[in-house]
């Protein structure tokens, strides 16, 4: 007699005779997953690799005079959004040519996606006879070659159509495209309409606020507070649109079509159209970028790691140190290889297995498969200048004078997050700044005393992640009301 109580190994939809269809399908999916994970082809891994690829440190040109020259590696900052022109290599546009989206993004350092090269338009003669960029002179804006394996992607736009326009605002689209066409040609105009025509043909100074005009459509490059969500976060949309004050005129139709009218020189433009150049302020900010992509030695790997740590913001190094402190259960200051590897991964550093082993073996001086993590962290810690140390001492004294003793609890009561630079610029909320500050202290008890040595070590890590003295000083002054 048939036993009807036997559990079925297949669903009722399964055809008789193909008993293991679903089991075989699951096994095949599992094998494909393991194979893709081993080869680094999982969608999540590819996404992380592309993100890291775009956020590598890039070089800016250290100017020898006060003018912009062809070949300069620069950043373009929009005065409305305060963000920097950036290419998103992960968002490929659905057109015939290879093209990628462009936004303005907040960044603390020059990266591969936010550094561009000023190149001449070679299909017309250079009437100025030098390599300085002049007002009204045609030129191109080339994306950093490292973003695309040395392909040439130029900033591009074309007349607005129902099918080709900015994704959110529906204005004239801007992208980075691998195409040698006139739509990739731009020219600069002075921001002051009273002297705009007089400045035509004059060399462009580094500190000039400029208008970037698309030569084909005769409209200006712009960015506005229009949120554009991508893999890098909440950025701002970039498009071509002329924002001018709304004076009454009989030439509005002509201007909309791009024709120059007599009213244009008398019109002020809005901040959405205003841009300024950013170049290296120090000699060491200009370097050989090929070193950043050479992973054959530990020195270059450590430069890469430092760049990624600094990319995490002011508390980048402190955050990595906190991960290692929490892993150190025995409180002996050492970690084994597996803890070291997963500590770096949890922090968000993208290193291959071989690269991680190369760094670990460098610091494993006793060959006992352990390293002192503070020795590893010291490789990224920089000694504070006397000026920075002075502000740290003032901050500690200020807290001590107001709260008698310095603890995490008393610091939480006295810190002024409302005046923090990131809050004032709108990068973060007051709550985010406060939580970020508190979470990066390795203190289990909020009333535990914090010595000046501990306070100094905390801000030494913060100082190591901030290049500009003004930024470091502003954080301390605003946070502790100095």
Secondary structure as the mmCIF struct_conf table of DSSP 4:
data_model
#
loop_
_struct_conf.conf_type_id
_struct_conf.id
_struct_conf.beg_label_comp_id
_struct_conf.beg_label_asym_id
_struct_conf.beg_label_seq_id
_struct_conf.end_label_comp_id
_struct_conf.end_label_asym_id
_struct_conf.end_label_seq_id
TURN_TY1_P TURN_TY1_P1 UNK A 4 UNK A 5
BEND BEND1 UNK A 6 UNK A 6
HELX_LH_PP_P HELX_LH_PP_P1 UNK A 7 UNK A 8
BEND BEND2 UNK A 9 UNK A 10
TURN_TY1_P TURN_TY1_P2 UNK A 12 UNK A 13
BEND BEND3 UNK A 14 UNK A 14
HELX_LH_PP_P HELX_LH_PP_P2 UNK A 15 UNK A 15
TURN_TY1_P TURN_TY1_P3 UNK A 16 UNK A 17
TURN_TY1_P TURN_TY1_P4 UNK A 19 UNK A 20
HELX_RH_AL_P HELX_RH_AL_P1 UNK A 21 UNK A 38
TURN_TY1_P TURN_TY1_P5 UNK A 39 UNK A 40
BEND BEND4 UNK A 42 UNK A 42
HELX_RH_AL_P HELX_RH_AL_P2 UNK A 43 UNK A 54
TURN_TY1_P TURN_TY1_P6 UNK A 55 UNK A 55
BEND BEND5 UNK A 56 UNK A 56
STRN STRN1 UNK A 57 UNK A 57
STRN STRN2 UNK A 62 UNK A 62
BEND BEND6 UNK A 64 UNK A 66
STRN STRN3 UNK A 67 UNK A 67
STRN STRN4 UNK A 69 UNK A 69
TURN_TY1_P TURN_TY1_P7 UNK A 70 UNK A 71
STRN STRN5 UNK A 73 UNK A 78
TURN_TY1_P TURN_TY1_P8 UNK A 79 UNK A 81
STRN STRN6 UNK A 84 UNK A 92
BEND BEND7 UNK A 94 UNK A 97
STRN STRN7 UNK A 99 UNK A 105
BEND BEND8 UNK A 108 UNK A 109
STRN STRN8 UNK A 111 UNK A 111
TURN_TY1_P TURN_TY1_P9 UNK A 112 UNK A 114
STRN STRN9 UNK A 116 UNK A 120
TURN_TY1_P TURN_TY1_P10 UNK A 122 UNK A 123
BEND BEND9 UNK A 124 UNK A 124
TURN_TY1_P TURN_TY1_P11 UNK A 127 UNK A 128
BEND BEND10 UNK A 130 UNK A 131
STRN STRN10 UNK A 132 UNK A 132
STRN STRN11 UNK A 134 UNK A 134
TURN_TY1_P TURN_TY1_P12 UNK A 135 UNK A 136
STRN STRN12 UNK A 139 UNK A 143
HELX_LH_PP_P HELX_LH_PP_P3 UNK A 144 UNK A 144
HELX_RH_3T_P HELX_RH_3T_P1 UNK A 145 UNK A 148
TURN_TY1_P TURN_TY1_P13 UNK A 149 UNK A 150
STRN STRN13 UNK A 154 UNK A 157
BEND BEND11 UNK A 162 UNK A 165
TURN_TY1_P TURN_TY1_P14 UNK A 167 UNK A 169
BEND BEND12 UNK A 171 UNK A 171
STRN STRN14 UNK A 172 UNK A 177
BEND BEND13 UNK A 181 UNK A 181
HELX_RH_3T_P HELX_RH_3T_P2 UNK A 182 UNK A 184
STRN STRN15 UNK A 186 UNK A 190
BEND BEND14 UNK A 191 UNK A 191
TURN_TY1_P TURN_TY1_P15 UNK A 193 UNK A 194
BEND BEND15 UNK A 195 UNK A 195
TURN_TY1_P TURN_TY1_P16 UNK A 196 UNK A 201
HELX_LH_PP_P HELX_LH_PP_P4 UNK A 202 UNK A 202
STRN STRN16 UNK A 203 UNK A 203
HELX_LH_PP_P HELX_LH_PP_P5 UNK A 204 UNK A 204
STRN STRN17 UNK A 205 UNK A 205
TURN_TY1_P TURN_TY1_P17 UNK A 206 UNK A 207
STRN STRN18 UNK A 209 UNK A 214
TURN_TY1_P TURN_TY1_P18 UNK A 215 UNK A 217
STRN STRN19 UNK A 220 UNK A 220
STRN STRN20 UNK A 221 UNK A 230
TURN_TY1_P TURN_TY1_P19 UNK A 231 UNK A 232
STRN STRN21 UNK A 233 UNK A 240
STRN STRN22 UNK A 244 UNK A 244
BEND BEND16 UNK A 250 UNK A 250
HELX_RH_AL_P HELX_RH_AL_P3 UNK A 252 UNK A 256
TURN_TY1_P TURN_TY1_P20 UNK A 257 UNK A 258
TURN_TY1_P TURN_TY1_P21 UNK A 262 UNK A 263
HELX_RH_3T_P HELX_RH_3T_P3 UNK A 264 UNK A 266
HELX_LH_PP_P HELX_LH_PP_P6 UNK A 267 UNK A 268
STRN STRN23 UNK A 269 UNK A 269
HELX_LH_PP_P HELX_LH_PP_P7 UNK A 270 UNK A 270
HELX_RH_3T_P HELX_RH_3T_P4 UNK A 271 UNK A 273
STRN STRN24 UNK A 274 UNK A 278
STRN STRN25 UNK A 280 UNK A 280
BEND BEND17 UNK A 281 UNK A 282
HELX_RH_3T_P HELX_RH_3T_P5 UNK A 283 UNK A 285
BEND BEND18 UNK A 286 UNK A 286
HELX_RH_3T_P HELX_RH_3T_P6 UNK A 289 UNK A 293
BEND BEND19 UNK A 296 UNK A 297
HELX_RH_AL_P HELX_RH_AL_P4 UNK A 298 UNK A 310
TURN_TY1_P TURN_TY1_P22 UNK A 311 UNK A 312
TURN_TY1_P TURN_TY1_P23 UNK A 314 UNK A 315
HELX_RH_AL_P HELX_RH_AL_P5 UNK A 316 UNK A 327
TURN_TY1_P TURN_TY1_P24 UNK A 329 UNK A 330
BEND BEND20 UNK A 332 UNK A 333
STRN STRN26 UNK A 334 UNK A 336
HELX_RH_AL_P HELX_RH_AL_P6 UNK A 337 UNK A 347
TURN_TY1_P TURN_TY1_P25 UNK A 348 UNK A 348
HELX_RH_AL_P HELX_RH_AL_P7 UNK A 353 UNK A 363
TURN_TY1_P TURN_TY1_P26 UNK A 365 UNK A 366
BEND BEND21 UNK A 367 UNK A 369
STRN STRN27 UNK A 370 UNK A 372
HELX_RH_AL_P HELX_RH_AL_P8 UNK A 373 UNK A 378
TURN_TY1_P TURN_TY1_P27 UNK A 379 UNK A 380
HELX_LH_PP_P HELX_LH_PP_P8 UNK A 383 UNK A 385
HELX_RH_AL_P HELX_RH_AL_P9 UNK A 386 UNK A 403
BEND BEND22 UNK A 404 UNK A 405
STRN STRN28 UNK A 407 UNK A 407
HELX_RH_AL_P HELX_RH_AL_P10 UNK A 408 UNK A 414
TURN_TY1_P TURN_TY1_P28 UNK A 418 UNK A 419
HELX_RH_AL_P HELX_RH_AL_P11 UNK A 421 UNK A 424
TURN_TY1_P TURN_TY1_P29 UNK A 425 UNK A 426
BEND BEND23 UNK A 427 UNK A 428
HELX_RH_AL_P HELX_RH_AL_P12 UNK A 430 UNK A 439
TURN_TY1_P TURN_TY1_P30 UNK A 440 UNK A 440
BEND BEND24 UNK A 441 UNK A 441
BEND BEND25 UNK A 444 UNK A 445
TURN_TY1_P TURN_TY1_P31 UNK A 446 UNK A 447
BEND BEND26 UNK A 448 UNK A 448
STRN STRN29 UNK A 449 UNK A 449
HELX_RH_AL_P HELX_RH_AL_P13 UNK A 452 UNK A 464
TURN_TY1_P TURN_TY1_P32 UNK A 465 UNK A 465
HELX_RH_AL_P HELX_RH_AL_P14 UNK A 469 UNK A 480
TURN_TY1_P TURN_TY1_P33 UNK A 481 UNK A 481
#
